[in-house]
Amino acid sequence: MPEVHVGRRIREAREALRLNQQELAGKIGVSQRAVSYAEKQVWIKQSTLQKYARALGRPLAYFLRPYDAESEGAALTREEAIQQAFAVVCRDPEFGFGSRPGEQLSIETKRDIVRLYERYKGVSLLPEEK
């Protein structure tokens, strides 16, 4: 399975906006050390990641995109984005609907669950569908 490195994505998004760690820290309301720490982590708490996503103007799905030699720089397919967003939903203990990432649900059912979660939490995990 390809590697996901949330901290690396945070750093990339920050650098794309030409922000230094101190500037990003000010937007989020944390210390520069907290930003430095987050950028070194493979995974951070979802609530923390949501703060970074809002400050950096990116959907959560951006931070969950895997790294591998074949897909580097490539956008996620619709199904991959839904699968990753569904995994985020399943990790949230406040949204205990009883489903787990390995369950045999259709991709459309997973998308519907993710969309429900987005409305409930006020977050964006998936890009808008056309």
N, C-alpha and C positions, 0 to 999 in steps of 0.2 A: 504494500500500500504506500502511495506517495506520502512524503513528509509534509506536515503543515507546521509552519513556524510563525505564530502570530506576531511575536516581537519583531521579527524581520520585516513583516508587512507594515507594521506601525512605523518603523524607521523609514521604509521606502516611501510611504505616504507622506510622512513629515518632510522628507527631503524633496519630494516632488512639489510641495508647496513652498519650498525654500525657507522652512522654519528651522530654527535651532531648537535644542531640547528645552531651553529656558522659555522660549516663546510658546511652545506647545504646552508646557507646564502651566503657564499663565492662562491659556485658554481653557484648560481643564480644571485648574484650581488645585494643582498638586505641586510638589517640589521638582526641581530639575533631576534630582536623584531618583525620584519615583519614575520619571519618564525613562531615564537611563536603565533602571532596573527592568521596566516593562519591555523595553526593546531587546533585552537579553533573554527573555522568557520564551519558551516554546508555546506555552498556553497561559492565559490569565483569566481571572474570573470574568464571567459574561457581563456583569454589571460594569466592571472596569473597562472592558473592551467596548461596550456601548458608548461610554464617555469619549474614548479615543475616536471611535467611528464618527460620532457627531462633530467633534472638534476638527477632524480631518476631512469631513464631507464625503465619507465613503460608506457604502452599505457593509453590514457585518460579513456578508458573503466574500467581500474582497479580502478580508483578513484570514478567511478560512480556506482560501484557494491553496491547493497543495503545490509543492515544489517537486518537480522531477525533470529529468533530462528531456523527455519528449514533450511535455506541456509547458515548459518555461516560456513565459511571455504570452502564452495562448490563453484565451478566455475560456471560462468554464462552459461546458455544454449546459443546456437547460436542465437536463437530468442530473448532472453533477452538482449544479447549484442547488437544486431541490434536495438532493441527498445530503449535502453538507448542512444546509439550513435545517433539515429535519433532525440531524444529529445534534445540533445546537439546542433545538426544542427539547429533545429527549434528555439533555443534560440539566435542564432547568428544574430544580426540585419544586418550585412554586407552580409549575404547570404539569402536574401529575395526572395525565390522562391515561396512563397505563401502557403506553406503547414504548417500544424499545427500537433502537436503530436496526437491529437484525430482523425485525418482523417482516413478514411477506405482505406488505401493503402495496397497492399500486402507486405509481409515481404521482398520479393525479390526487389520490387520497392524501399522500404525504404533502403535496403542494397545498391542498386545502387546509390541512392541519397547520402548516407553516403560516399561511395567510391568516388563519384564526389567531394564532400566536402573535403575529405582527400587530393585529388590531388590539388584542388584549394588552400587550406590553408597550404599544406605541413605538415600535422599532421597525426597521426595514432590514430584512434578511435576504430578500430576493429582489432582483431588478424588476421594474414595472414591465408587465407583459403587454405586447402590442396587439 
